[in-house]
Amino acid sequence: GSKIAAVFRETEKGNFRVSLRSKHGINVAVVAKEFGGGHHNSAGCGIKPSQKKKLLESLQSLIR
């Protein structure tokens, strides 16, 4: 089963709104806060296309 889910929605300006969800006590807010978001198991943030790789790397670090 999945521990973290991330849904990317492209905005009109070419940036992304990202919705993050987690299970098993994984705090996705830690990553969302890096990009201006927040909440423990259900967080969101806005990113530029150039930040997508960093966001994914940050999420991977939560489950290692």
PDB file of N, CA, C and O in Angstrom:
ATOM      1  N   GLY A   1       0.789  -1.182   0.000  1.00  0.00           N
ATOM      2  CA  GLY A   1       0.000   0.000   0.000  1.00  0.00           C
ATOM      3  C   GLY A   1       0.840   1.258   0.000  1.00  0.00           C
ATOM      4  O   GLY A   1       1.995   1.272   0.426  1.00  0.00           O
ATOM      5  N   SER A   2       0.242   2.270  -0.473  1.00  0.00           N
ATOM      6  CA  SER A   2       0.893   3.582  -0.537  1.00  0.00           C
ATOM      7  C   SER A   2       0.921   4.227   0.840  1.00  0.00           C
ATOM      8  O   SER A   2      -0.012   4.080   1.629  1.00  0.00           O
ATOM      9  N   LYS A   3       1.997   4.938   1.114  1.00  0.00           N
ATOM     10  CA  LYS A   3       2.117   5.674   2.367  1.00  0.00           C
ATOM     11  C   LYS A   3       1.874   7.163   2.154  1.00  0.00           C
ATOM     12  O   LYS A   3       1.377   7.853   3.044  1.00  0.00           O
ATOM     13  N   ILE A   4       2.230   7.657   0.958  1.00  0.00           N
ATOM     14  CA  ILE A   4       2.061   9.073   0.624  1.00  0.00           C
ATOM     15  C   ILE A   4       1.481   9.175  -0.780  1.00  0.00           C
ATOM     16  O   ILE A   4       1.865   8.431  -1.682  1.00  0.00           O
ATOM     17  N   ALA A   5       0.546  10.113  -0.951  1.00  0.00           N
ATOM     18  CA  ALA A   5       0.007  10.417  -2.278  1.00  0.00           C
ATOM     19  C   ALA A   5       0.182  11.908  -2.543  1.00  0.00           C
ATOM     20  O   ALA A   5      -0.008  12.735  -1.651  1.00  0.00           O
ATOM     21  N   ALA A   6       0.546  12.240  -3.777  1.00  0.00           N
ATOM     22  CA  ALA A   6       0.692  13.634  -4.194  1.00  0.00           C
ATOM     23  C   ALA A   6      -0.053  13.820  -5.507  1.00  0.00           C
ATOM     24  O   ALA A   6       0.178  13.086  -6.468  1.00  0.00           O
ATOM     25  N   VAL A   7      -0.948  14.802  -5.546  1.00  0.00           N
ATOM     26  CA  VAL A   7      -1.697  15.118  -6.762  1.00  0.00           C
ATOM     27  C   VAL A   7      -1.277  16.514  -7.208  1.00  0.00           C
ATOM     28  O   VAL A   7      -1.382  17.476  -6.447  1.00  0.00           O
ATOM     29  N   PHE A   8      -0.800  16.615  -8.444  1.00  0.00           N
ATOM     30  CA  PHE A   8      -0.356  17.883  -9.009  1.00  0.00           C
ATOM     31  C   PHE A   8      -1.422  18.407  -9.966  1.00  0.00           C
ATOM     32  O   PHE A   8      -1.861  17.688 -10.864  1.00  0.00           O
ATOM     33  N   ARG A   9      -1.842  19.668  -9.775  1.00  0.00           N
ATOM     34  CA  ARG A   9      -2.785  20.322 -10.688  1.00  0.00           C
ATOM     35  C   ARG A   9      -2.107  21.575 -11.232  1.00  0.00           C
ATOM     36  O   ARG A   9      -1.694  22.448 -10.469  1.00  0.00           O
ATOM     37  N   GLU A  10      -1.997  21.656 -12.559  1.00  0.00           N
ATOM     38  CA  GLU A  10      -1.359  22.818 -13.159  1.00  0.00           C
ATOM     39  C   GLU A  10      -2.300  24.021 -13.110  1.00  0.00           C
ATOM     40  O   GLU A  10      -3.490  23.901 -13.401  1.00  0.00           O
ATOM     41  N   THR A  11      -1.756  25.175 -12.741  1.00  0.00           N
ATOM     42  CA  THR A  11      -2.544  26.401 -12.675  1.00  0.00           C
ATOM     43  C   THR A  11      -2.476  27.129 -14.013  1.00  0.00           C
ATOM     44  O   THR A  11      -1.724  26.742 -14.908  1.00  0.00           O
ATOM     45  N   GLU A  12      -3.262  28.174 -14.134  1.00  0.00           N
ATOM     46  CA  GLU A  12      -3.288  28.968 -15.361  1.00  0.00           C
ATOM     47  C   GLU A  12      -1.931  29.573 -15.689  1.00  0.00           C
ATOM     48  O   GLU A  12      -1.609  29.792 -16.856  1.00  0.00           O
ATOM     49  N   LYS A  13      -1.143  29.840 -14.667  1.00  0.00           N
ATOM     50  CA  LYS A  13       0.166  30.467 -14.871  1.00  0.00           C
ATOM     51  C   LYS A  13       1.283  29.457 -15.096  1.00  0.00           C
ATOM     52  O   LYS A  13       2.450  29.840 -15.177  1.00  0.00           O
ATOM     53  N   GLY A  14       0.944  28.169 -15.198  1.00  0.00           N
ATOM     54  CA  GLY A  14       1.956  27.144 -15.436  1.00  0.00           C
ATOM     55  C   GLY A  14       2.625  26.608 -14.184  1.00  0.00           C
ATOM     56  O   GLY A  14       3.526  25.774 -14.275  1.00  0.00           O
ATOM     57  N   ASN A  15       2.201  27.069 -13.019  1.00  0.00           N
ATOM     58  CA  ASN A  15       2.703  26.531 -11.757  1.00  0.00           C
ATOM     59  C   ASN A  15       1.828  25.349 -11.357  1.00  0.00           C
ATOM     60  O   ASN A  15       0.961  24.940 -12.129  1.00  0.00           O
ATOM     61  N   PHE A  16       2.037  24.795 -10.172  1.00  0.00           N
ATOM     62  CA  PHE A  16       1.260  23.645  -9.719  1.00  0.00           C
ATOM     63  C   PHE A  16       0.692  23.879  -8.328  1.00  0.00           C
ATOM     64  O   PHE A  16       1.348  24.480  -7.479  1.00  0.00           O
ATOM     65  N   ARG A  17      -0.522  23.407  -8.095  1.00  0.00           N
ATOM     66  CA  ARG A  17      -1.086  23.244  -6.757  1.00  0.00           C
ATOM     67  C   ARG A  17      -0.904  21.770  -6.449  1.00  0.00           C
ATOM     68  O   ARG A  17      -1.243  20.910  -7.262  1.00  0.00           O
ATOM     69  N   VAL A  18      -0.374  21.485  -5.282  1.00  0.00           N
ATOM     70  CA  VAL A  18      -0.080  20.104  -4.915  1.00  0.00           C
ATOM     71  C   VAL A  18      -0.878  19.737  -3.668  1.00  0.00           C
ATOM     72  O   VAL A  18      -0.832  20.444  -2.662  1.00  0.00           O
ATOM     73  N   SER A  19      -1.608  18.629  -3.741  1.00  0.00           N
ATOM     74  CA  SER A  19      -2.325  18.094  -2.589  1.00  0.00           C
ATOM     75  C   SER A  19      -1.570  16.867  -2.108  1.00  0.00           C
ATOM     76  O   SER A  19      -1.270  15.970  -2.896  1.00  0.00           O
ATOM     77  N   LEU A  20      -1.267  16.825  -0.830  1.00  0.00           N
ATOM     78  CA  LEU A  20      -0.508  15.722  -0.234  1.00  0.00           C
ATOM     79  C   LEU A  20      -1.369  15.008   0.793  1.00  0.00           C
ATOM     80  O   LEU A  20      -2.072  15.653   1.571  1.00  0.00           O
ATOM     81  N   ARG A  21      -1.321  13.696   0.802  1.00  0.00           N
ATOM     82  CA  ARG A  21      -2.037  12.874   1.776  1.00  0.00           C
ATOM     83  C   ARG A  21      -1.073  11.813   2.278  1.00  0.00           C
ATOM     84  O   ARG A  21      -0.164  11.403   1.556  1.00  0.00           O
ATOM     85  N   SER A  22      -1.269  11.365   3.523  1.00  0.00           N
ATOM     86  CA  SER A  22      -0.380  10.332   4.065  1.00  0.00           C
ATOM     87  C   SER A  22      -1.124   9.414   5.018  1.00  0.00           C
ATOM     88  O   SER A  22      -2.233   9.707   5.463  1.00  0.00           O
ATOM     89  N   LYS A  23      -0.481   8.297   5.316  1.00  0.00           N
ATOM     90  CA  LYS A  23      -0.970   7.319   6.290  1.00  0.00           C
ATOM     91  C   LYS A  23       0.158   6.992   7.259  1.00  0.00           C
ATOM     92  O   LYS A  23       1.292   7.443   7.098  1.00  0.00           O
ATOM     93  N   HIS A  24      -0.175   6.218   8.242  1.00  0.00           N
ATOM     94  CA  HIS A  24       0.811   5.658   9.179  1.00  0.00           C
ATOM     95  C   HIS A  24       1.619   6.726   9.905  1.00  0.00           C
ATOM     96  O   HIS A  24       2.792   6.518  10.214  1.00  0.00           O
ATOM     97  N   GLY A  25       0.990   7.877  10.178  1.00  0.00           N
ATOM     98  CA  GLY A  25       1.652   8.915  10.963  1.00  0.00           C
ATOM     99  C   GLY A  25       2.720   9.701  10.236  1.00  0.00           C
ATOM    100  O   GLY A  25       3.468  10.438  10.878  1.00  0.00           O
ATOM    101  N   ILE A  26       2.823   9.577   8.925  1.00  0.00           N
ATOM    102  CA  ILE A  26       3.816  10.344   8.168  1.00  0.00           C
ATOM    103  C   ILE A  26       3.329  11.786   8.050  1.00  0.00           C
ATOM    104  O   ILE A  26       2.215  12.035   7.589  1.00  0.00           O
ATOM    105  N   ASN A  27       4.157  12.722   8.462  1.00  0.00           N
ATOM    106  CA  ASN A  27       3.781  14.127   8.514  1.00  0.00           C
ATOM    107  C   ASN A  27       4.162  14.841   7.215  1.00  0.00           C
ATOM    108  O   ASN A  27       5.270  15.363   7.096  1.00  0.00           O
ATOM    109  N   VAL A  28       3.247  14.866   6.241  1.00  0.00           N
ATOM    110  CA  VAL A  28       3.507  15.536   4.968  1.00  0.00           C
ATOM    111  C   VAL A  28       3.562  17.055   5.112  1.00  0.00           C
ATOM    112  O   VAL A  28       4.034  17.746   4.209  1.00  0.00           O
ATOM    113  N   ALA A  29       3.086  17.575   6.233  1.00  0.00           N
ATOM    114  CA  ALA A  29       3.150  19.025   6.461  1.00  0.00           C
ATOM    115  C   ALA A  29       4.586  19.514   6.518  1.00  0.00           C
ATOM    116  O   ALA A  29       4.861  20.663   6.172  1.00  0.00           O
ATOM    117  N   VAL A  30       5.503  18.664   6.946  1.00  0.00           N
ATOM    118  CA  VAL A  30       6.920  19.035   6.994  1.00  0.00           C
ATOM    119  C   VAL A  30       7.384  19.457   5.606  1.00  0.00           C
ATOM    120  O   VAL A  30       8.090  20.455   5.458  1.00  0.00           O
ATOM    121  N   VAL A  31       6.987  18.700   4.597  1.00  0.00           N
ATOM    122  CA  VAL A  31       7.358  19.021   3.221  1.00  0.00           C
ATOM    123  C   VAL A  31       6.535  20.205   2.716  1.00  0.00           C
ATOM    124  O   VAL A  31       7.088  21.125   2.114  1.00  0.00           O
ATOM    125  N   ALA A  32       5.242  20.193   2.949  1.00  0.00           N
ATOM    126  CA  ALA A  32       4.382  21.286   2.472  1.00  0.00           C
ATOM    127  C   ALA A  32       4.840  22.632   3.020  1.00  0.00           C
ATOM    128  O   ALA A  32       4.769  23.643   2.320  1.00  0.00           O
ATOM    129  N   LYS A  33       5.309  22.655   4.263  1.00  0.00           N
ATOM    130  CA  LYS A  33       5.766  23.912   4.873  1.00  0.00           C
ATOM    131  C   LYS A  33       6.978  24.475   4.146  1.00  0.00           C
ATOM    132  O   LYS A  33       7.164  25.691   4.109  1.00  0.00           O
ATOM    133  N   GLU A  34       7.810  23.604   3.565  1.00  0.00           N
ATOM    134  CA  GLU A  34       8.952  24.076   2.778  1.00  0.00           C
ATOM    135  C   GLU A  34       8.481  24.915   1.596  1.00  0.00           C
ATOM    136  O   GLU A  34       9.218  25.766   1.097  1.00  0.00           O
ATOM    137  N   PHE A  35       7.244  24.670   1.149  1.00  0.00           N
ATOM    138  CA  PHE A  35       6.702  25.321  -0.034  1.00  0.00           C
ATOM    139  C   PHE A  35       5.496  26.200   0.294  1.00  0.00           C
ATOM    140  O   PHE A  35       4.759  26.592  -0.611  1.00  0.00           O
ATOM    141  N   GLY A  36       5.285  26.514   1.565  1.00  0.00           N
ATOM    142  CA  GLY A  36       4.248  27.441   1.975  1.00  0.00           C
ATOM    143  C   GLY A  36       2.904  26.834   2.355  1.00  0.00           C
ATOM    144  O   GLY A  36       1.904  27.551   2.379  1.00  0.00           O
ATOM    145  N   GLY A  37       2.844  25.527   2.655  1.00  0.00           N
ATOM    146  CA  GLY A  37       1.592  24.867   3.028  1.00  0.00           C
ATOM    147  C   GLY A  37       1.623  24.359   4.462  1.00  0.00           C
ATOM    148  O   GLY A  37       2.451  24.788   5.266  1.00  0.00           O
ATOM    149  N   GLY A  38       0.688  23.415   4.783  1.00  0.00           N
ATOM    150  CA  GLY A  38       0.706  22.888   6.136  1.00  0.00           C
ATOM    151  C   GLY A  38      -0.341  21.885   6.561  1.00  0.00           C
ATOM    152  O   GLY A  38      -1.144  21.706   5.645  1.00  0.00           O
ATOM    153  N   HIS A  39      -0.582  21.234   7.541  1.00  0.00           N
ATOM    154  CA  HIS A  39      -1.478  20.217   8.127  1.00  0.00           C
ATOM    155  C   HIS A  39      -0.807  18.848   8.058  1.00  0.00           C
ATOM    156  O   HIS A  39      -0.124  18.516   7.089  1.00  0.00           O
ATOM    157  N   HIS A  40      -1.020  18.073   9.106  1.00  0.00           N
ATOM    158  CA  HIS A  40      -0.283  16.817   9.302  1.00  0.00           C
ATOM    159  C   HIS A  40      -0.516  15.758   8.229  1.00  0.00           C
ATOM    160  O   HIS A  40       0.407  15.467   7.467  1.00  0.00           O
ATOM    161  N   ASN A  41      -1.692  15.176   8.136  1.00  0.00           N
ATOM    162  CA  ASN A  41      -1.934  14.079   7.189  1.00  0.00           C
ATOM    163  C   ASN A  41      -2.544  14.536   5.870  1.00  0.00           C
ATOM    164  O   ASN A  41      -2.681  13.739   4.943  1.00  0.00           O
ATOM    165  N   SER A  42      -2.906  15.794   5.780  1.00  0.00           N
ATOM    166  CA  SER A  42      -3.561  16.307   4.582  1.00  0.00           C
ATOM    167  C   SER A  42      -3.058  17.723   4.364  1.00  0.00           C
ATOM    168  O   SER A  42      -3.557  18.658   4.991  1.00  0.00           O
ATOM    169  N   ALA A  43      -2.091  17.896   3.497  1.00  0.00           N
ATOM    170  CA  ALA A  43      -1.464  19.193   3.316  1.00  0.00           C
ATOM    171  C   ALA A  43      -1.449  19.574   1.847  1.00  0.00           C
ATOM    172  O   ALA A  43      -1.600  18.720   0.973  1.00  0.00           O
ATOM    173  N   GLY A  44      -1.271  20.827   1.585  1.00  0.00           N
ATOM    174  CA  GLY A  44      -1.174  21.300   0.216  1.00  0.00           C
ATOM    175  C   GLY A  44      -0.202  22.457   0.134  1.00  0.00           C
ATOM    176  O   GLY A  44       0.146  23.067   1.145  1.00  0.00           O
ATOM    177  N   CYS A  45       0.237  22.755  -1.090  1.00  0.00           N
ATOM    178  CA  CYS A  45       1.144  23.869  -1.306  1.00  0.00           C
ATOM    179  C   CYS A  45       1.133  24.224  -2.783  1.00  0.00           C
ATOM    180  O   CYS A  45       0.586  23.495  -3.610  1.00  0.00           O
ATOM    181  N   GLY A  46       1.735  25.335  -3.093  1.00  0.00           N
ATOM    182  CA  GLY A  46       1.900  25.744  -4.479  1.00  0.00           C
ATOM    183  C   GLY A  46       3.374  25.729  -4.827  1.00  0.00           C
ATOM    184  O   GLY A  46       4.208  26.147  -4.024  1.00  0.00           O
ATOM    185  N   ILE A  47       3.706  25.248  -6.030  1.00  0.00           N
ATOM    186  CA  ILE A  47       5.111  25.199  -6.439  1.00  0.00           C
ATOM    187  C   ILE A  47       5.258  25.659  -7.886  1.00  0.00           C
ATOM    188  O   ILE A  47       4.297  25.670  -8.655  1.00  0.00           O
ATOM    189  N   LYS A  48       6.472  26.032  -8.231  1.00  0.00           N
ATOM    190  CA  LYS A  48       6.836  26.333  -9.609  1.00  0.00           C
ATOM    191  C   LYS A  48       7.320  25.032 -10.245  1.00  0.00           C
ATOM    192  O   LYS A  48       7.752  24.131  -9.525  1.00  0.00           O
ATOM    193  N   PRO A  49       7.260  24.908 -11.564  1.00  0.00           N
ATOM    194  CA  PRO A  49       7.725  23.671 -12.212  1.00  0.00           C
ATOM    195  C   PRO A  49       9.150  23.281 -11.796  1.00  0.00           C
ATOM    196  O   PRO A  49       9.451  22.095 -11.662  1.00  0.00           O
ATOM    197  N   SER A  50      10.010  24.256 -11.596  1.00  0.00           N
ATOM    198  CA  SER A  50      11.403  23.965 -11.225  1.00  0.00           C
ATOM    199  C   SER A  50      11.530  23.356  -9.828  1.00  0.00           C
ATOM    200  O   SER A  50      12.586  22.820  -9.494  1.00  0.00           O
ATOM    201  N   GLN A  51      10.479  23.426  -9.003  1.00  0.00           N
ATOM    202  CA  GLN A  51      10.518  22.904  -7.640  1.00  0.00           C
ATOM    203  C   GLN A  51       9.969  21.482  -7.528  1.00  0.00           C
ATOM    204  O   GLN A  51      10.029  20.885  -6.453  1.00  0.00           O
ATOM    205  N   LYS A  52       9.443  20.938  -8.602  1.00  0.00           N
ATOM    206  CA  LYS A  52       8.795  19.620  -8.565  1.00  0.00           C
ATOM    207  C   LYS A  52       9.753  18.522  -8.090  1.00  0.00           C
ATOM    208  O   LYS A  52       9.390  17.706  -7.244  1.00  0.00           O
ATOM    209  N   LYS A  53      10.965  18.502  -8.629  1.00  0.00           N
ATOM    210  CA  LYS A  53      11.942  17.473  -8.248  1.00  0.00           C
ATOM    211  C   LYS A  53      12.274  17.565  -6.755  1.00  0.00           C
ATOM    212  O   LYS A  53      12.340  16.544  -6.071  1.00  0.00           O
ATOM    213  N   LYS A  54      12.482  18.787  -6.248  1.00  0.00           N
ATOM    214  CA  LYS A  54      12.813  18.961  -4.829  1.00  0.00           C
ATOM    215  C   LYS A  54      11.665  18.483  -3.946  1.00  0.00           C
ATOM    216  O   LYS A  54      11.903  17.844  -2.920  1.00  0.00           O
ATOM    217  N   LEU A  55      10.416  18.784  -4.332  1.00  0.00           N
ATOM    218  CA  LEU A  55       9.268  18.346  -3.545  1.00  0.00           C
ATOM    219  C   LEU A  55       9.218  16.817  -3.502  1.00  0.00           C
ATOM    220  O   LEU A  55       9.010  16.239  -2.435  1.00  0.00           O
ATOM    221  N   LEU A  56       9.403  16.164  -4.636  1.00  0.00           N
ATOM    222  CA  LEU A  56       9.366  14.696  -4.669  1.00  0.00           C
ATOM    223  C   LEU A  56      10.499  14.093  -3.848  1.00  0.00           C
ATOM    224  O   LEU A  56      10.294  13.095  -3.156  1.00  0.00           O
ATOM    225  N   GLU A  57      11.678  14.675  -3.914  1.00  0.00           N
ATOM    226  CA  GLU A  57      12.804  14.189  -3.101  1.00  0.00           C
ATOM    227  C   GLU A  57      12.510  14.352  -1.615  1.00  0.00           C
ATOM    228  O   GLU A  57      12.834  13.472  -0.817  1.00  0.00           O
ATOM    229  N   SER A  58      11.900  15.467  -1.242  1.00  0.00           N
ATOM    230  CA  SER A  58      11.560  15.704   0.166  1.00  0.00           C
ATOM    231  C   SER A  58      10.537  14.690   0.652  1.00  0.00           C
ATOM    232  O   SER A  58      10.632  14.215   1.783  1.00  0.00           O
ATOM    233  N   LEU A  59       9.548  14.348  -0.193  1.00  0.00           N
ATOM    234  CA  LEU A  59       8.555  13.340   0.185  1.00  0.00           C
ATOM    235  C   LEU A  59       9.203  11.972   0.351  1.00  0.00           C
ATOM    236  O   LEU A  59       8.888  11.244   1.292  1.00  0.00           O
ATOM    237  N   GLN A  60      10.109  11.619  -0.560  1.00  0.00           N
ATOM    238  CA  GLN A  60      10.797  10.323  -0.460  1.00  0.00           C
ATOM    239  C   GLN A  60      11.594  10.222   0.829  1.00  0.00           C
ATOM    240  O   GLN A  60      11.697   9.142   1.409  1.00  0.00           O
ATOM    241  N   SER A  61      12.161  11.337   1.285  1.00  0.00           N
ATOM    242  CA  SER A  61      12.953  11.288   2.509  1.00  0.00           C
ATOM    243  C   SER A  61      12.103  10.975   3.732  1.00  0.00           C
ATOM    244  O   SER A  61      12.628  10.491   4.734  1.00  0.00           O
ATOM    245  N   LEU A  62      10.789  11.242   3.672  1.00  0.00           N
ATOM    246  CA  LEU A  62       9.909  10.944   4.797  1.00  0.00           C
ATOM    247  C   LEU A  62       9.682   9.441   5.002  1.00  0.00           C
ATOM    248  O   LEU A  62       9.387   9.009   6.116  1.00  0.00           O
ATOM    249  N   ILE A  63       9.816   8.654   3.949  1.00  0.00           N
ATOM    250  CA  ILE A  63       9.505   7.222   4.061  1.00  0.00           C
ATOM    251  C   ILE A  63      10.758   6.350   4.068  1.00  0.00           C
ATOM    252  O   ILE A  63      10.652   5.124   4.025  1.00  0.00           O
ATOM    253  N   ARG A  64      11.903   6.938   4.121  1.00  0.00           N
ATOM    254  CA  ARG A  64      13.142   6.141   4.185  1.00  0.00           C
ATOM    255  C   ARG A  64      13.461   5.733   5.587  1.00  0.00           C
ATOM    256  O   ARG A  64      14.465   5.061   5.822  1.00  0.00           O
TER     257      ARG A  64
END
